Structure formats: structure tokens, C-alpha cells
Amino acid sequence: MKLQRMLVALLVSLNLLYACNGGKNKNESTNTDTASKRDSVTSATLNPTLCFAHYDGTKNQDTTILHLEIFENNVKGDLKWIPSEKDGRTGTIKGTKDGDLIKGIWTYMQEGQQDSLPVEFKLLKETILQKAYAIDPKTGRESLSDTSGFTIEFKEVPCVGL
């Protein structure tokens, strides 16, 4: 079993190296390649893909995964809340970015039902903070209030496999 894991890890590593090299031999580098690499770096800077994870519960058994793609001030992504012994919520986020603040709508499925909630995040170096929900006493639904704080911290993680 260990040998099989090592082979899989080796194949994944080789695949990543090949992908990073663009499948080109080092001797094939040209000025066009340099310009192309510069453009891809600029493109990546303008359109970063970021992934974050938050673990909660007495034994960190509840997981929330956040995947974001940011292009200028437009944001899209996925948010997966996966509690240990409850039904989770999995869905998409669409929103906008203004400075380090991201505001959007999370449209998700839970127990076969589609619903949506507003979401707000504060982007920091290597972390992102989510604004916590409060229960609206009139409707019994979760909502973001003006007094809600950015209290849920996610750590940046590699996006591989998310």
C-alpha cells in the first residue's frame, strides 16, 4: 500500500512538473516563450485562484473549504461546509471585491433544497476572514447584520484536489 501511494505521489509530482514546464524542453526557450511566461504571470496576478480551509469542532472534525477566483473586482468560487455528523452545504459564490473586502451571494444545496445566503470575506495575507451569521429573530434564518464581525478564520491551502 505504501508503494502504491509513493507511485501515485511520484506520478502527480511528475505531472505537475511537466505542466509547469509547459511540456517544453529547456533548450527550446525563446524570446516568445519569455514573453508568454510574462503574460501568464500577469494573467495569474489579475486572475488569482485562492483556496482556504477552516476546521471547527472540539476535534476539528468539521471542515469548510473555500475556493475563489478573482478577476479585477469580480469574484466567483465554491464554498463547501462539511460538518462531521450533519448534512452539509455545498454551493457557488458570485460577488465583487472592493479592496480587501469580498461581498457576494452563496447559492447552495442542503438536504436536496436550494437556498442562498449573503457572504462577506476580508482577504488578508495567507488567510481570509468570514463574517459570521446571526439568526434573524423575525424569520429564524441566518443573516449578516451590521454588527456581525469577521470572526471565522480560514487558512490558505493548496488548491490541488479542491
CNS distance restraints for C-alpha pairs under 8 A (distance, minus, plus):
assign (resid   1 and name CA) (resid   5 and name CA) 6.35 0.50 0.50
assign (resid   2 and name CA) (resid   6 and name CA) 6.14 0.50 0.50
assign (resid   3 and name CA) (resid   7 and name CA) 6.16 0.50 0.50
assign (resid   4 and name CA) (resid   8 and name CA) 6.22 0.50 0.50
assign (resid   5 and name CA) (resid   9 and name CA) 6.08 0.50 0.50
assign (resid   6 and name CA) (resid  10 and name CA) 6.03 0.50 0.50
assign (resid   7 and name CA) (resid  11 and name CA) 6.08 0.50 0.50
assign (resid   8 and name CA) (resid  12 and name CA) 6.12 0.50 0.50
assign (resid   9 and name CA) (resid  13 and name CA) 6.06 0.50 0.50
assign (resid  10 and name CA) (resid  14 and name CA) 6.10 0.50 0.50
assign (resid  11 and name CA) (resid  15 and name CA) 6.03 0.50 0.50
assign (resid  12 and name CA) (resid  16 and name CA) 6.17 0.50 0.50
assign (resid  13 and name CA) (resid  17 and name CA) 6.20 0.50 0.50
assign (resid  14 and name CA) (resid  18 and name CA) 6.06 0.50 0.50
assign (resid  15 and name CA) (resid  19 and name CA) 6.08 0.50 0.50
assign (resid  16 and name CA) (resid  20 and name CA) 6.04 0.50 0.50
assign (resid  17 and name CA) (resid  21 and name CA) 6.15 0.50 0.50
assign (resid  18 and name CA) (resid  22 and name CA) 6.15 0.50 0.50
assign (resid  18 and name CA) (resid  23 and name CA) 5.32 0.50 0.50
assign (resid  19 and name CA) (resid  23 and name CA) 6.28 0.50 0.50
assign (resid  21 and name CA) (resid  25 and name CA) 7.85 0.50 0.50
assign (resid  24 and name CA) (resid  28 and name CA) 6.58 0.50 0.50
assign (resid  24 and name CA) (resid  29 and name CA) 7.96 0.50 0.50
assign (resid  25 and name CA) (resid  29 and name CA) 7.56 0.50 0.50
assign (resid  29 and name CA) (resid  33 and name CA) 5.91 0.50 0.50
assign (resid  29 and name CA) (resid  34 and name CA) 7.49 0.50 0.50
assign (resid  30 and name CA) (resid  34 and name CA) 6.46 0.50 0.50
assign (resid  31 and name CA) (resid  35 and name CA) 6.24 0.50 0.50
assign (resid  32 and name CA) (resid  36 and name CA) 6.02 0.50 0.50
assign (resid  33 and name CA) (resid  37 and name CA) 6.07 0.50 0.50
assign (resid  34 and name CA) (resid  38 and name CA) 6.16 0.50 0.50
assign (resid  35 and name CA) (resid  39 and name CA) 6.15 0.50 0.50
assign (resid  36 and name CA) (resid  40 and name CA) 6.21 0.50 0.50
assign (resid  37 and name CA) (resid  41 and name CA) 6.19 0.50 0.50
assign (resid  38 and name CA) (resid  42 and name CA) 6.25 0.50 0.50
assign (resid  39 and name CA) (resid  43 and name CA) 6.01 0.50 0.50
assign (resid  40 and name CA) (resid  44 and name CA) 5.97 0.50 0.50
assign (resid  41 and name CA) (resid  45 and name CA) 6.11 0.50 0.50
assign (resid  42 and name CA) (resid  46 and name CA) 6.23 0.50 0.50
assign (resid  43 and name CA) (resid  47 and name CA) 5.90 0.50 0.50
assign (resid  44 and name CA) (resid  48 and name CA) 5.23 0.50 0.50
assign (resid  44 and name CA) (resid  49 and name CA) 7.99 0.50 0.50
assign (resid  46 and name CA) (resid  70 and name CA) 7.43 0.50 0.50
assign (resid  46 and name CA) (resid  71 and name CA) 5.64 0.50 0.50
assign (resid  46 and name CA) (resid  72 and name CA) 6.16 0.50 0.50
assign (resid  47 and name CA) (resid  69 and name CA) 6.46 0.50 0.50
assign (resid  47 and name CA) (resid  70 and name CA) 5.16 0.50 0.50
assign (resid  47 and name CA) (resid  71 and name CA) 4.44 0.50 0.50
assign (resid  47 and name CA) (resid  72 and name CA) 7.14 0.50 0.50
assign (resid  48 and name CA) (resid  69 and name CA) 5.82 0.50 0.50
assign (resid  48 and name CA) (resid  70 and name CA) 5.60 0.50 0.50
assign (resid  48 and name CA) (resid  71 and name CA) 7.14 0.50 0.50
assign (resid  49 and name CA) (resid  67 and name CA) 7.28 0.50 0.50
assign (resid  49 and name CA) (resid  68 and name CA) 5.67 0.50 0.50
assign (resid  49 and name CA) (resid  69 and name CA) 4.49 0.50 0.50
assign (resid  49 and name CA) (resid  70 and name CA) 6.61 0.50 0.50
assign (resid  49 and name CA) (resid 159 and name CA) 7.86 0.50 0.50
assign (resid  50 and name CA) (resid  67 and name CA) 5.81 0.50 0.50
assign (resid  50 and name CA) (resid  68 and name CA) 5.15 0.50 0.50
assign (resid  50 and name CA) (resid  69 and name CA) 6.40 0.50 0.50
assign (resid  50 and name CA) (resid 156 and name CA) 7.35 0.50 0.50
assign (resid  50 and name CA) (resid 159 and name CA) 6.93 0.50 0.50
assign (resid  51 and name CA) (resid  65 and name CA) 7.40 0.50 0.50
assign (resid  51 and name CA) (resid  66 and name CA) 5.58 0.50 0.50
assign (resid  51 and name CA) (resid  67 and name CA) 4.39 0.50 0.50
assign (resid  51 and name CA) (resid  68 and name CA) 6.27 0.50 0.50
assign (resid  51 and name CA) (resid 156 and name CA) 5.75 0.50 0.50
assign (resid  51 and name CA) (resid 157 and name CA) 5.52 0.50 0.50
assign (resid  51 and name CA) (resid 158 and name CA) 6.30 0.50 0.50
assign (resid  51 and name CA) (resid 159 and name CA) 5.31 0.50 0.50
assign (resid  51 and name CA) (resid 162 and name CA) 7.83 0.50 0.50
assign (resid  52 and name CA) (resid  65 and name CA) 5.89 0.50 0.50
assign (resid  52 and name CA) (resid  66 and name CA) 5.05 0.50 0.50
assign (resid  52 and name CA) (resid  67 and name CA) 6.48 0.50 0.50
assign (resid  52 and name CA) (resid 127 and name CA) 7.32 0.50 0.50
assign (resid  52 and name CA) (resid 128 and name CA) 7.45 0.50 0.50
assign (resid  52 and name CA) (resid 154 and name CA) 5.52 0.50 0.50
assign (resid  52 and name CA) (resid 155 and name CA) 5.23 0.50 0.50
assign (resid  52 and name CA) (resid 156 and name CA) 4.23 0.50 0.50
assign (resid  52 and name CA) (resid 157 and name CA) 5.14 0.50 0.50
assign (resid  52 and name CA) (resid 158 and name CA) 7.89 0.50 0.50
assign (resid  53 and name CA) (resid  63 and name CA) 7.06 0.50 0.50
assign (resid  53 and name CA) (resid  64 and name CA) 5.68 0.50 0.50
assign (resid  53 and name CA) (resid  65 and name CA) 4.63 0.50 0.50
assign (resid  53 and name CA) (resid  66 and name CA) 6.24 0.50 0.50
assign (resid  53 and name CA) (resid 154 and name CA) 5.12 0.50 0.50
assign (resid  53 and name CA) (resid 155 and name CA) 5.49 0.50 0.50
assign (resid  53 and name CA) (resid 156 and name CA) 6.53 0.50 0.50
assign (resid  53 and name CA) (resid 157 and name CA) 6.50 0.50 0.50
assign (resid  54 and name CA) (resid  63 and name CA) 5.81 0.50 0.50
assign (resid  54 and name CA) (resid  64 and name CA) 5.08 0.50 0.50
assign (resid  54 and name CA) (resid  65 and name CA) 6.57 0.50 0.50
assign (resid  54 and name CA) (resid 152 and name CA) 7.85 0.50 0.50
assign (resid  54 and name CA) (resid 153 and name CA) 6.56 0.50 0.50
assign (resid  54 and name CA) (resid 154 and name CA) 4.60 0.50 0.50
assign (resid  54 and name CA) (resid 155 and name CA) 6.51 0.50 0.50
assign (resid  55 and name CA) (resid  60 and name CA) 5.03 0.50 0.50
assign (resid  55 and name CA) (resid  61 and name CA) 6.81 0.50 0.50
assign (resid  55 and name CA) (resid  62 and name CA) 5.58 0.50 0.50
assign (resid  55 and name CA) (resid  63 and name CA) 4.72 0.50 0.50
assign (resid  55 and name CA) (resid  64 and name CA) 6.47 0.50 0.50
assign (resid  56 and name CA) (resid  60 and name CA) 4.54 0.50 0.50
assign (resid  56 and name CA) (resid  61 and name CA) 6.29 0.50 0.50
assign (resid  56 and name CA) (resid  62 and name CA) 4.98 0.50 0.50
assign (resid  56 and name CA) (resid  63 and name CA) 6.43 0.50 0.50
assign (resid  57 and name CA) (resid  61 and name CA) 5.69 0.50 0.50
assign (resid  57 and name CA) (resid  62 and name CA) 5.79 0.50 0.50
assign (resid  61 and name CA) (resid  83 and name CA) 7.06 0.50 0.50
assign (resid  61 and name CA) (resid  84 and name CA) 5.64 0.50 0.50
assign (resid  62 and name CA) (resid  81 and name CA) 7.87 0.50 0.50
assign (resid  62 and name CA) (resid  82 and name CA) 5.94 0.50 0.50
assign (resid  62 and name CA) (resid  83 and name CA) 4.24 0.50 0.50
assign (resid  62 and name CA) (resid  84 and name CA) 5.17 0.50 0.50
assign (resid  63 and name CA) (resid  81 and name CA) 6.16 0.50 0.50
assign (resid  63 and name CA) (resid  82 and name CA) 5.11 0.50 0.50
assign (resid  63 and name CA) (resid  83 and name CA) 6.06 0.50 0.50
assign (resid  63 and name CA) (resid  84 and name CA) 7.80 0.50 0.50
assign (resid  64 and name CA) (resid  79 and name CA) 7.21 0.50 0.50
assign (resid  64 and name CA) (resid  80 and name CA) 5.47 0.50 0.50
assign (resid  64 and name CA) (resid  81 and name CA) 4.36 0.50 0.50
assign (resid  64 and name CA) (resid  82 and name CA) 5.86 0.50 0.50
assign (resid  64 and name CA) (resid  83 and name CA) 7.94 0.50 0.50
assign (resid  65 and name CA) (resid  78 and name CA) 7.94 0.50 0.50
assign (resid  65 and name CA) (resid  79 and name CA) 5.78 0.50 0.50
assign (resid  65 and name CA) (resid  80 and name CA) 5.11 0.50 0.50
assign (resid  65 and name CA) (resid  81 and name CA) 6.60 0.50 0.50
assign (resid  65 and name CA) (resid 162 and name CA) 7.91 0.50 0.50
assign (resid  66 and name CA) (resid  77 and name CA) 7.44 0.50 0.50
assign (resid  66 and name CA) (resid  78 and name CA) 5.88 0.50 0.50
assign (resid  66 and name CA) (resid  79 and name CA) 4.64 0.50 0.50
assign (resid  66 and name CA) (resid  80 and name CA) 6.56 0.50 0.50
assign (resid  67 and name CA) (resid  77 and name CA) 5.24 0.50 0.50
assign (resid  67 and name CA) (resid  78 and name CA) 5.14 0.50 0.50
assign (resid  67 and name CA) (resid  79 and name CA) 6.49 0.50 0.50
assign (resid  67 and name CA) (resid 159 and name CA) 7.47 0.50 0.50
assign (resid  67 and name CA) (resid 162 and name CA) 7.39 0.50 0.50
assign (resid  68 and name CA) (resid  75 and name CA) 6.74 0.50 0.50
assign (resid  68 and name CA) (resid  76 and name CA) 5.79 0.50 0.50
assign (resid  68 and name CA) (resid  77 and name CA) 4.29 0.50 0.50
assign (resid  68 and name CA) (resid  78 and name CA) 6.64 0.50 0.50
assign (resid  69 and name CA) (resid  75 and name CA) 5.75 0.50 0.50
assign (resid  69 and name CA) (resid  76 and name CA) 5.40 0.50 0.50
assign (resid  69 and name CA) (resid  77 and name CA) 5.81 0.50 0.50
assign (resid  70 and name CA) (resid  74 and name CA) 5.82 0.50 0.50
assign (resid  70 and name CA) (resid  75 and name CA) 4.63 0.50 0.50
assign (resid  70 and name CA) (resid  76 and name CA) 6.70 0.50 0.50
assign (resid  70 and name CA) (resid  97 and name CA) 7.92 0.50 0.50
assign (resid  71 and name CA) (resid  75 and name CA) 6.48 0.50 0.50
assign (resid  72 and name CA) (resid  97 and name CA) 7.74 0.50 0.50
assign (resid  73 and name CA) (resid  96 and name CA) 5.32 0.50 0.50
assign (resid  73 and name CA) (resid  97 and name CA) 4.61 0.50 0.50
assign (resid  73 and name CA) (resid  98 and name CA) 6.47 0.50 0.50
assign (resid  74 and name CA) (resid  94 and name CA) 7.86 0.50 0.50
assign (resid  74 and name CA) (resid  95 and name CA) 6.15 0.50 0.50
assign (resid  74 and name CA) (resid  96 and name CA) 4.66 0.50 0.50
assign (resid  74 and name CA) (resid  97 and name CA) 6.13 0.50 0.50
assign (resid  75 and name CA) (resid  93 and name CA) 7.64 0.50 0.50
assign (resid  75 and name CA) (resid  94 and name CA) 5.76 0.50 0.50
assign (resid  75 and name CA) (resid  95 and name CA) 5.01 0.50 0.50
assign (resid  75 and name CA) (resid  96 and name CA) 5.27 0.50 0.50
assign (resid  75 and name CA) (resid  97 and name CA) 6.55 0.50 0.50
assign (resid  75 and name CA) (resid 102 and name CA) 7.65 0.50 0.50
assign (resid  75 and name CA) (resid 104 and name CA) 7.99 0.50 0.50
assign (resid  76 and name CA) (resid  92 and name CA) 7.31 0.50 0.50
assign (resid  76 and name CA) (resid  93 and name CA) 5.32 0.50 0.50
assign (resid  76 and name CA) (resid  94 and name CA) 4.50 0.50 0.50
assign (resid  76 and name CA) (resid  95 and name CA) 6.33 0.50 0.50
assign (resid  77 and name CA) (resid  92 and name CA) 5.62 0.50 0.50
assign (resid  77 and name CA) (resid  93 and name CA) 5.03 0.50 0.50
assign (resid  77 and name CA) (resid  94 and name CA) 6.73 0.50 0.50
assign (resid  78 and name CA) (resid  90 and name CA) 7.54 0.50 0.50
assign (resid  78 and name CA) (resid  91 and name CA) 5.72 0.50 0.50
assign (resid  78 and name CA) (resid  92 and name CA) 4.33 0.50 0.50
assign (resid  78 and name CA) (resid  93 and name CA) 5.61 0.50 0.50
assign (resid  79 and name CA) (resid  90 and name CA) 6.02 0.50 0.50
assign (resid  79 and name CA) (resid  91 and name CA) 5.65 0.50 0.50
assign (resid  79 and name CA) (resid  92 and name CA) 6.07 0.50 0.50
assign (resid  79 and name CA) (resid  93 and name CA) 6.84 0.50 0.50
assign (resid  79 and name CA) (resid 106 and name CA) 7.51 0.50 0.50
assign (resid  80 and name CA) (resid  88 and name CA) 7.46 0.50 0.50
assign (resid  80 and name CA) (resid  89 and name CA) 5.88 0.50 0.50
assign (resid  80 and name CA) (resid  90 and name CA) 4.40 0.50 0.50
assign (resid  80 and name CA) (resid  91 and name CA) 6.46 0.50 0.50
assign (resid  81 and name CA) (resid  88 and name CA) 5.37 0.50 0.50
assign (resid  81 and name CA) (resid  89 and name CA) 5.12 0.50 0.50
assign (resid  81 and name CA) (resid  90 and name CA) 6.26 0.50 0.50
assign (resid  82 and name CA) (resid  86 and name CA) 7.87 0.50 0.50
assign (resid  82 and name CA) (resid  87 and name CA) 7.41 0.50 0.50
assign (resid  82 and name CA) (resid  88 and name CA) 4.71 0.50 0.50
assign (resid  82 and name CA) (resid  89 and name CA) 6.75 0.50 0.50
assign (resid  83 and name CA) (resid  87 and name CA) 6.93 0.50 0.50
assign (resid  83 and name CA) (resid  88 and name CA) 5.88 0.50 0.50
assign (resid  87 and name CA) (resid 110 and name CA) 6.66 0.50 0.50
assign (resid  87 and name CA) (resid 111 and name CA) 6.51 0.50 0.50
assign (resid  88 and name CA) (resid 110 and name CA) 6.15 0.50 0.50
assign (resid  88 and name CA) (resid 111 and name CA) 7.93 0.50 0.50
assign (resid  89 and name CA) (resid 108 and name CA) 5.92 0.50 0.50
assign (resid  89 and name CA) (resid 109 and name CA) 5.59 0.50 0.50
assign (resid  89 and name CA) (resid 110 and name CA) 4.96 0.50 0.50
assign (resid  90 and name CA) (resid 108 and name CA) 5.13 0.50 0.50
assign (resid  90 and name CA) (resid 109 and name CA) 5.62 0.50 0.50
assign (resid  90 and name CA) (resid 110 and name CA) 7.14 0.50 0.50
assign (resid  91 and name CA) (resid 106 and name CA) 6.51 0.50 0.50
assign (resid  91 and name CA) (resid 107 and name CA) 5.34 0.50 0.50
assign (resid  91 and name CA) (resid 108 and name CA) 3.77 0.50 0.50
assign (resid  91 and name CA) (resid 109 and name CA) 6.19 0.50 0.50
assign (resid  92 and name CA) (resid 106 and name CA) 5.60 0.50 0.50
assign (resid  92 and name CA) (resid 107 and name CA) 5.43 0.50 0.50
assign (resid  92 and name CA) (resid 108 and name CA) 6.39 0.50 0.50
assign (resid  93 and name CA) (resid 104 and name CA) 6.36 0.50 0.50
assign (resid  93 and name CA) (resid 105 and name CA) 5.56 0.50 0.50
assign (resid  93 and name CA) (resid 106 and name CA) 4.46 0.50 0.50
assign (resid  93 and name CA) (resid 107 and name CA) 6.44 0.50 0.50
assign (resid  94 and name CA) (resid 104 and name CA) 5.33 0.50 0.50
assign (resid  94 and name CA) (resid 105 and name CA) 5.64 0.50 0.50
assign (resid  94 and name CA) (resid 106 and name CA) 6.85 0.50 0.50
assign (resid  95 and name CA) (resid 102 and name CA) 6.87 0.50 0.50
assign (resid  95 and name CA) (resid 103 and name CA) 5.45 0.50 0.50
assign (resid  95 and name CA) (resid 104 and name CA) 3.68 0.50 0.50
assign (resid  95 and name CA) (resid 105 and name CA) 6.30 0.50 0.50
assign (resid  96 and name CA) (resid 102 and name CA) 5.67 0.50 0.50
assign (resid  96 and name CA) (resid 103 and name CA) 5.60 0.50 0.50
assign (resid  96 and name CA) (resid 104 and name CA) 6.28 0.50 0.50
assign (resid  97 and name CA) (resid 101 and name CA) 5.65 0.50 0.50
assign (resid  97 and name CA) (resid 102 and name CA) 4.40 0.50 0.50
assign (resid  97 and name CA) (resid 103 and name CA) 6.59 0.50 0.50
assign (resid  98 and name CA) (resid 102 and name CA) 6.43 0.50 0.50
assign (resid 100 and name CA) (resid 122 and name CA) 5.57 0.50 0.50
assign (resid 100 and name CA) (resid 123 and name CA) 4.97 0.50 0.50
assign (resid 100 and name CA) (resid 124 and name CA) 7.10 0.50 0.50
assign (resid 101 and name CA) (resid 120 and name CA) 7.19 0.50 0.50
assign (resid 101 and name CA) (resid 121 and name CA) 5.81 0.50 0.50
assign (resid 101 and name CA) (resid 122 and name CA) 4.69 0.50 0.50
assign (resid 101 and name CA) (resid 123 and name CA) 6.29 0.50 0.50
assign (resid 102 and name CA) (resid 120 and name CA) 5.57 0.50 0.50
assign (resid 102 and name CA) (resid 121 and name CA) 5.02 0.50 0.50
assign (resid 102 and name CA) (resid 122 and name CA) 6.30 0.50 0.50
assign (resid 102 and name CA) (resid 123 and name CA) 7.49 0.50 0.50
assign (resid 103 and name CA) (resid 118 and name CA) 7.44 0.50 0.50
assign (resid 103 and name CA) (resid 119 and name CA) 5.81 0.50 0.50
assign (resid 103 and name CA) (resid 120 and name CA) 4.53 0.50 0.50
assign (resid 103 and name CA) (resid 121 and name CA) 6.57 0.50 0.50
assign (resid 104 and name CA) (resid 118 and name CA) 5.78 0.50 0.50
assign (resid 104 and name CA) (resid 119 and name CA) 5.30 0.50 0.50
assign (resid 104 and name CA) (resid 120 and name CA) 6.49 0.50 0.50
assign (resid 105 and name CA) (resid 116 and name CA) 6.59 0.50 0.50
assign (resid 105 and name CA) (resid 117 and name CA) 5.73 0.50 0.50
assign (resid 105 and name CA) (resid 118 and name CA) 4.46 0.50 0.50
assign (resid 105 and name CA) (resid 119 and name CA) 5.74 0.50 0.50
assign (resid 106 and name CA) (resid 116 and name CA) 5.32 0.50 0.50
assign (resid 106 and name CA) (resid 117 and name CA) 5.27 0.50 0.50
assign (resid 106 and name CA) (resid 118 and name CA) 6.02 0.50 0.50
assign (resid 106 and name CA) (resid 119 and name CA) 6.35 0.50 0.50
assign (resid 107 and name CA) (resid 114 and name CA) 7.12 0.50 0.50
assign (resid 107 and name CA) (resid 115 and name CA) 5.84 0.50 0.50
assign (resid 107 and name CA) (resid 116 and name CA) 4.22 0.50 0.50
assign (resid 107 and name CA) (resid 117 and name CA) 6.70 0.50 0.50
assign (resid 108 and name CA) (resid 114 and name CA) 5.68 0.50 0.50
assign (resid 108 and name CA) (resid 115 and name CA) 5.61 0.50 0.50
assign (resid 108 and name CA) (resid 116 and name CA) 5.94 0.50 0.50
assign (resid 109 and name CA) (resid 113 and name CA) 5.42 0.50 0.50
assign (resid 109 and name CA) (resid 114 and name CA) 4.50 0.50 0.50
assign (resid 109 and name CA) (resid 115 and name CA) 6.39 0.50 0.50
assign (resid 110 and name CA) (resid 114 and name CA) 6.52 0.50 0.50
assign (resid 110 and name CA) (resid 115 and name CA) 7.74 0.50 0.50
assign (resid 117 and name CA) (resid 142 and name CA) 7.65 0.50 0.50
assign (resid 117 and name CA) (resid 143 and name CA) 7.15 0.50 0.50
assign (resid 118 and name CA) (resid 143 and name CA) 7.28 0.50 0.50
assign (resid 118 and name CA) (resid 144 and name CA) 7.03 0.50 0.50
assign (resid 119 and name CA) (resid 130 and name CA) 7.51 0.50 0.50
assign (resid 119 and name CA) (resid 131 and name CA) 7.10 0.50 0.50
assign (resid 119 and name CA) (resid 144 and name CA) 7.67 0.50 0.50
assign (resid 120 and name CA) (resid 130 and name CA) 5.86 0.50 0.50
assign (resid 120 and name CA) (resid 131 and name CA) 5.45 0.50 0.50
assign (resid 121 and name CA) (resid 128 and name CA) 6.50 0.50 0.50
assign (resid 121 and name CA) (resid 129 and name CA) 5.37 0.50 0.50
assign (resid 121 and name CA) (resid 130 and name CA) 4.42 0.50 0.50
assign (resid 121 and name CA) (resid 131 and name CA) 6.07 0.50 0.50
assign (resid 121 and name CA) (resid 150 and name CA) 7.24 0.50 0.50
assign (resid 122 and name CA) (resid 128 and name CA) 5.62 0.50 0.50
assign (resid 122 and name CA) (resid 129 and name CA) 5.03 0.50 0.50
assign (resid 122 and name CA) (resid 130 and name CA) 6.50 0.50 0.50
assign (resid 122 and name CA) (resid 150 and name CA) 7.20 0.50 0.50
assign (resid 123 and name CA) (resid 127 and name CA) 6.62 0.50 0.50
assign (resid 123 and name CA) (resid 128 and name CA) 4.59 0.50 0.50
assign (resid 123 and name CA) (resid 129 and name CA) 6.56 0.50 0.50
assign (resid 124 and name CA) (resid 128 and name CA) 5.47 0.50 0.50
assign (resid 124 and name CA) (resid 129 and name CA) 7.64 0.50 0.50
assign (resid 126 and name CA) (resid 155 and name CA) 6.35 0.50 0.50
assign (resid 126 and name CA) (resid 156 and name CA) 5.18 0.50 0.50
assign (resid 127 and name CA) (resid 153 and name CA) 6.85 0.50 0.50
assign (resid 127 and name CA) (resid 154 and name CA) 5.54 0.50 0.50
assign (resid 127 and name CA) (resid 155 and name CA) 4.66 0.50 0.50
assign (resid 127 and name CA) (resid 156 and name CA) 5.43 0.50 0.50
assign (resid 128 and name CA) (resid 153 and name CA) 6.00 0.50 0.50
assign (resid 128 and name CA) (resid 154 and name CA) 5.28 0.50 0.50
assign (resid 128 and name CA) (resid 155 and name CA) 6.76 0.50 0.50
assign (resid 128 and name CA) (resid 156 and name CA) 7.61 0.50 0.50
assign (resid 129 and name CA) (resid 150 and name CA) 5.42 0.50 0.50
assign (resid 129 and name CA) (resid 151 and name CA) 6.38 0.50 0.50
assign (resid 129 and name CA) (resid 152 and name CA) 5.41 0.50 0.50
assign (resid 129 and name CA) (resid 153 and name CA) 4.60 0.50 0.50
assign (resid 129 and name CA) (resid 154 and name CA) 6.16 0.50 0.50
assign (resid 130 and name CA) (resid 150 and name CA) 5.08 0.50 0.50
assign (resid 130 and name CA) (resid 151 and name CA) 6.31 0.50 0.50
assign (resid 130 and name CA) (resid 152 and name CA) 5.00 0.50 0.50
assign (resid 130 and name CA) (resid 153 and name CA) 6.50 0.50 0.50
assign (resid 130 and name CA) (resid 154 and name CA) 7.81 0.50 0.50
assign (resid 131 and name CA) (resid 144 and name CA) 7.43 0.50 0.50
assign (resid 131 and name CA) (resid 148 and name CA) 6.20 0.50 0.50
assign (resid 131 and name CA) (resid 149 and name CA) 5.27 0.50 0.50
assign (resid 131 and name CA) (resid 150 and name CA) 3.96 0.50 0.50
assign (resid 131 and name CA) (resid 151 and name CA) 6.07 0.50 0.50
assign (resid 131 and name CA) (resid 152 and name CA) 6.63 0.50 0.50
assign (resid 132 and name CA) (resid 144 and name CA) 7.03 0.50 0.50
assign (resid 132 and name CA) (resid 148 and name CA) 5.81 0.50 0.50
assign (resid 132 and name CA) (resid 149 and name CA) 6.04 0.50 0.50
assign (resid 132 and name CA) (resid 150 and name CA) 6.19 0.50 0.50
assign (resid 132 and name CA) (resid 151 and name CA) 6.16 0.50 0.50
assign (resid 132 and name CA) (resid 152 and name CA) 6.55 0.50 0.50
assign (resid 133 and name CA) (resid 142 and name CA) 5.72 0.50 0.50
assign (resid 133 and name CA) (resid 143 and name CA) 5.35 0.50 0.50
assign (resid 133 and name CA) (resid 144 and name CA) 5.16 0.50 0.50
assign (resid 133 and name CA) (resid 145 and name CA) 7.52 0.50 0.50
assign (resid 133 and name CA) (resid 148 and name CA) 6.73 0.50 0.50
assign (resid 134 and name CA) (resid 142 and name CA) 5.52 0.50 0.50
assign (resid 134 and name CA) (resid 143 and name CA) 5.45 0.50 0.50
assign (resid 134 and name CA) (resid 144 and name CA) 6.12 0.50 0.50
assign (resid 134 and name CA) (resid 145 and name CA) 6.84 0.50 0.50
assign (resid 134 and name CA) (resid 148 and name CA) 7.06 0.50 0.50
assign (resid 135 and name CA) (resid 140 and name CA) 5.80 0.50 0.50
assign (resid 135 and name CA) (resid 141 and name CA) 5.51 0.50 0.50
assign (resid 135 and name CA) (resid 142 and name CA) 4.53 0.50 0.50
assign (resid 135 and name CA) (resid 143 and name CA) 6.10 0.50 0.50
assign (resid 136 and name CA) (resid 140 and name CA) 5.18 0.50 0.50
assign (resid 136 and name CA) (resid 141 and name CA) 5.47 0.50 0.50
assign (resid 136 and name CA) (resid 142 and name CA) 6.02 0.50 0.50
assign (resid 136 and name CA) (resid 143 and name CA) 6.21 0.50 0.50
assign (resid 137 and name CA) (resid 141 and name CA) 7.79 0.50 0.50
assign (resid 144 and name CA) (resid 148 and name CA) 6.21 0.50 0.50
